[in-house]
């Protein structure tokens, strides 16, 4: 193998295979920045593990020299959203504070997001930290999100991990990550890198400009078929099997629907074809358990071309950026900037309407947004918020989403599923009103529907208040539950709300059942304390009767078994004690004589009375008939 001076040997993969690495500098603006959303984290423990991972071996020395980082590549530079270098104690404080916040907020969704910035040109870890933090300050930092950054130097390319707390305390919402938002981060990163003298760009593909980012349906591609067949997705053995078509221009198209499209067209290797993505449609498949499920799958159209494609025999060369490519960047920047302004306008209008007493940070953010957002976009956002904040609109929107989710799970009726299917096929979020009209007639009585909605909210409030009523007046809870069971079918304004209310009531019914169970178990223990095994046994029988047909937990079964044993032991002990007391009572009665004085009778009676009283108490507890215990009456 001939090695030129401009090449160097490098290794790749676990097997450390050798390959030639080109040392020549690339042409100007030939390097793209890399930004990706690595993962989303749910739960306190997973969040702590992520922070521990990205901040491992962090360096606290603020006077750190570049030579030290090159010497020890395991060192990590950790900063917060204010670009302050963090110490180990500070990192632990942030981790604990965020964990408490997740618990107090009761957040079960994503609580942290893991982002990664990478560059093949930036070699200085300290400068990488400055560039990433300055870039994020324009977006996440400006909007009030909290995050920590950690620059790693343990791979060939310098990269920076970012852990973002997805809940914004100022905006009072979570971080929304769209494709526009992702591209905005790339552009800001590239702009900041250029400011520091690095030749970086963040371009979009030409065909995406002027369209919704990520919308690939409807595109027609013409080329010559080089290869097609089944293989693991992206030729990765860890992925599921799919179908692919490889074209002579080097592109590879993946999709399970391609197989049927190729067979229908009759195309072979070497044919000139056109491929069109007709968009996604819903198809039924069987999962690994044999149950039917409905998923989205792209539909493809493949046609053999009657005329061969015209090809220019030109020497293949490395593509370079031209002035047209920079126009593409400019147009994509306009798309992304408009999206960012629309998102800020939504936040501004929502905060303005919902927060009555904003704090200092919120006031400052509102003033900054007001200066930045054009009046036209702000007016559109206010009009949209007015529509979306209407309870009727919200109920319709929830109904649509509920039907769609139920259809995906395969749990809904055919009539409603059909409506949801039509919504999926024909409309987008921007045409929400049209979607809703498919479910609700245009001549619906909105006033009556709002009144019904208010009645439904009252029922929901009653269900939510059951735990409080259980503490104040537990006797009324069973009556209220029976009443609500009858009301829900008549009160719910939609099938979705009916299911929600019934689930909520079922949860409270189960809680009431366990509460009654605990009260009865406490009563049984009280009977045993007062030597009433018969009453305890009767109460235990009621508990077993109540549990009939109910899923019995292992803990409850164990408790009931222990109580039954205690009742049996108590009965035997009381029976033995009763026999001894009866003998004692007879022995004391034998000491009676007609010649006894009143004082002697009183003394003897004081010995017999407690014994007789205890005998009666035990006989009552055991359910025996009272025996004629002998007592002595003294004369006054």
Secondary structure, DSSP 8 states (H G I E B T S, - for coil): ----TTEEEEEETTTTEEEEEE-S---TT-EE-EEEEEEEEESHHHHHHHHHHHTTTB---TT--HHHHHH-TT-BEEEETT--B--HHHHHHHHHHHHHHHHHHT--SEEEEEEEEEESS---HHHHHHHHHHHHIIIIITTT-EEEEEEE-SSSSEEEEEEEE-EETTTTEE----HHHHHHHHHHHHHHHHHTT--EE----GGGTTS-TT--TT-EEEEEEEEEEEEEGGG-TTS-EEEEEEETTS-EEE-TTHHHHHHHHT--TT-EEEEEEEEEEEEEEE-TTS-EEEEEEEEEEEEE-SS---------------HHHHHHHHHHHHHHHHHHHHHHHHHHHHHHHH-SS--HHHHHHHHHHHHHS-HHHHHHHHHHHHHHTSHHHHHHHHHHHHHHHHHHHT-S-HHHHHHHHHHHHH--GGGHHHHHHHHS-TT--HHHHHHHHHHHHHHHHHHHTHHHHHHH-GGGHHHHHHHHHHHHHHH-SSHHHHHHHHHHHHHHHHHHHHHHHHHHHHHHHHHHHTT-HHHHHHHHHHHHHHHTTS---HHHHHHHHHHHHHHHHHHHHHHHHHHHHHHHHHHHHHT--TT--HHHHHHHHHHHHHHHHHHHHHHHHHT-------------
